[in-house]
Amino acid sequence: MPELPPLRCRISRHPSTAAYLIGLADGERELERRELPSLSGPEVAAQCEGLRAELLAARERGRRLVLEVPDEPTRVGALLASTLDISFDDLCVAEAVRLVEQSGIPASDEQGEQPPEESVPCVPDEPLRRAPAAGRPRGASSPASGAQRGQRDPLQELLRQLENDVRRYGQARPELLEAIRAHPLATANIEKRIADRTERGRKAGELPKELEREAYAGNESATNATLATIKKQFVFLEKKALGIVQSSKARVVRAREQKQARRQGGPLSAVRPGSPTHLVQEQSPSSRWSLFVDETGRPEGNGAEGRFVGVLIPEKTALQALRAGWHATDTTFAEIDRVLQNLLDSRAGILGLTVRALPQFPGDRWVAGVLELVSWVLRLMPISGKTTLSIEVEQFGEHVSGSDWKAAVTGLHRELSEHNPQRARDLEIELKLVAKSQQRFGGYADVVAFTWGSPAGASRERLMKSGLAGSCLLSGDAPSLRSAWDKLSSGVRLSGEEWAGLVGDPDAADPKSAAGTLLGQLHEACRADSALWGRFLETARVHLDSKAVNLRSLGQQVLWLNSAAPEGMQLGAQMRLAWAVARRETLNHVGDVDPSLDAELEELSRRLFDERPELVCLADLDRAVTATNRFDFEAATRSLHRWVDVPPVVPGLQMWGRVQSSLGQHHAFRGELELAQQYFERALEAFARLSDAELSRRERGQTGTYRAIATMDRTDAPLEQVRAHVCEVVPLGHADIARMAGSSDSGSKYAHHLLLRYLVHRGSAEEREAYLAAHDSWGSGEGHPWPLIEAYRAFLLRPRDPAAANERIEQAWELVQDQGPTVWFIGLVLAAIGKAWGAEGCRVDSEIVEKLAVELPKAPFGLLREALARGVDDPLALLRQLLPFNFR
């Protein structure tokens, strides 16, 4: 009787998360596959009970059982064998992708960083539990991450990894702690050893951050002292520490470059568009390609968003190799421009992806991001006959081994074969693991990642001039885009929800982006298929009728539907009003005062008042905001005339509360602060009655901010009341102030503005110091109210550091450049203050002032012209005179 082929229990990495996929394979046929968050624990064992039963049944039938793993066999094999409580006959590593080279990988950890061993006896590695026939397969990495370190105490290895985890990620993995405590060599003092290693890891993680702050601040004595501590206590970090000092000095040089360019009125970047296209799918075929990958910084926390960049270079290229280990953070803006220009002038594909909901640990995030990028390249790269793709991957930490990468990319190749078998057959993949210090072409991915992720003005200008944003560098969620791409490529129709996700993609307006390409295909299909268009229209209708309507998103949907409508099909009045409201809100968001939509909004509102009062109320609220942006506060109140004596039941409690809040704002803009507070209290009472707790919280937070500002501006309001109202929006504990100081989150920017406004006008010296003490962590963002945030920072800095204050006021002036007229007027007031302080970057063209005066005839331009011409004696008084209420 012939021997039965073995039944394989196959483990692979999920292509876009940190989870594992586990299933059974009979030859090349996948029998079953399921997702597991980890490979150990009682919950996982329960999930695998059916799998265990099938394995035992196969054993009874005489089948050999083979465990195929994607990772270092001893670790993964031991975890799974223990969880399944089953004996395997053999152990192998997935071999679908060739690992052709490991270049420059140190025997220790990444970039040679490795904590020392404890002085404990060495014992041989433990055998794989319940897998007596399994030895280490040829080519598989050892527990020492692919390097022969000699035999070590396995418990010591785990403790060393504990220290590494705490140093890199701030905490240890729960499964690692579990493994340490359950290890046979663990003794009664194991908790002390864990605590010692944890504390050492914490200190090793904090010292480089401290060194970076000191080096960037130019504090040479403190820098040298911290360097000496690192050399004495953490000698394995010395190379990294010297690199930090170098990159910090480079940051100072770049800041100086940017400041000088602003003062001279020249461009911040000399980059220009290069070759006709850098879209991966539009490159000419090549028999061999090399892919280099980098990340735009390391995002923090579980579920964080990350950006990953890949540069695809053909075998025949004029692109010159860079100095080994070249890194954008270590050099000047001029050098960064030069390297990026070389790339733009070459024949190379460039792809940048945004991946949301990333795993918590950076090593897992790095794997998830790289795999997502590789999966896109496999789909997009030009293939004509047999083609080899060589992927050069930076080795990130010892827990991401060569066999780990091989199996993960093999999984992507198998996934590709399901959607495009011919492409998968023509494609051969090679993997090269290299150390960061050994990369010579990886710097090109690094320079794109740096430019995409840096908030500096020079980087933003370089990105804009490169032409890469939107088409090559995608801001939408890459896994969701990939799912839609695969469906349309396979002839599968998208659901209404998937269509809505594409329409809402940040890059949807760019026809060359992934989302734009897919929407273009759907646009053509809808023009010829009224049923498909009707399905998407129904999705928009459901959105309009939902309690969680997002007008901006709905407006994008209606705009697309209008353009894609088949002949003879048109939108109804409700949809057109929703579209007009969404357009008005978008314009209001940037301070645009164009009145062209007012007539359409009024006409549709009259028609639909009895049918959709809540939508009409929202339209009137938006018209009021437009009038406010024009400094026409009386007209703003008139926009709400039909709602003054209407009970809450007509527009609904939320809209009625918003009307009260808006009327309170109009009173505050006119200086009627006591009356304004009465309306704010009425609005807050209404919002407190909303049944949706999250909606109630958001609405109360916004109106609470208005009330706090109005209270702050009342000269008769006691400090205790001011503090109480501010605290309801943003805590005033010193630690809370420091946390907010380092935030650049768009969701907290209005609370951030409120905090700084309070600190400058009413805050105590101790509260101001708490904010100033976090100076090294100050972040920044774009759009209103960031110009005011930077200006108030300048006010805090000026008594102790006038030069730093001038830099902040110049930054505030720069941030208004792409905004609407209202924000421009705010910026002109700030520029007048900067000019009076001697900030050279706050230059104002008189033509801008006169053009703006036409757009905002009710704004106080007389006082502004006088301040620009004669100077400013009292900057805070000027703010009060020219910028009422929350305009300052």
Secondary structure, 3 states (H helix, E strand, C coil): CCCCCCEEEEEEECCCCCCEEEEEEECCEEEEEEEECCCCCHHHHHHCHHHHHHHHHHHHCCCCEEEEECCCHHHHHHHHHHHHCCCCCEEEECCCCEEEEEECCCCCCHHHCCCCCCCCCCCCCCCCCCCCCCCCCCCCCCCCCCCCCCCCCHHHHHHHHHHHHHHHHCCCCHHHHHHHHHCCCCCCCHHHHHHHHHHHHHHHHHHHHHHHHHHHCCCHHHHHHHHHHHHHHCHHHHHHHHHHHHHHHHHHHHHHHHHHHHHHCCCCCCCCCCCCCCCHHHCCCCCEEEEEEEECCCCCCCCCCEEEEEEEEECCCCCCCCCCCCCHHHCCHHHHHHHHHHHHCCCCEEEEEEECCCCCCHHHHHHHHHHHHHHHHHHHCCCCCCEEEEEEEECCCCCCCHHHHHHHHHHHHHHHHHHCHHHHHHEEEEEEEECHHHCCCHHHHHHHHHHHHCCCHHHHHHHHHHCCECCCEEEEEHHHHHHHHHHHHCCCCCCHHHHHHHHCCCCCCCCCCHHHHHHHHHHHHHHHCHHHHHHHHHHHHHHHHCCCCCHHHHHHHHHHHHHHCCCCCCCCHHHHHHHHHHHHHHHHHCCCCCCCCHHHHHHHHHHHCCCCHHHHHHHHHHHHHHHHHCCCHHHHHHCCHHHCCCCCCCCCHHHHHHHHHHHHHHHHHCCCHHHHHHHHHHHHHHHHCCCCHHHHHHHHHHHHHHHHHHHHHCCCCCHHHHHHHHHCCCCCCHHHHHHHHCCCCHHHHHHHHHHHHHHHHCCCHHHHHHHHCCHHHCCCCCCCCHHHHHHHHHHHHCCCCHHHHHHHHHHHHHHCCCCCHHHHHHHHHHHHHHHHHCCCCCCCCHHHHHHHHHHCCCCCHHHHHHHHHHCCCCHHHHHHHHCCHHHC
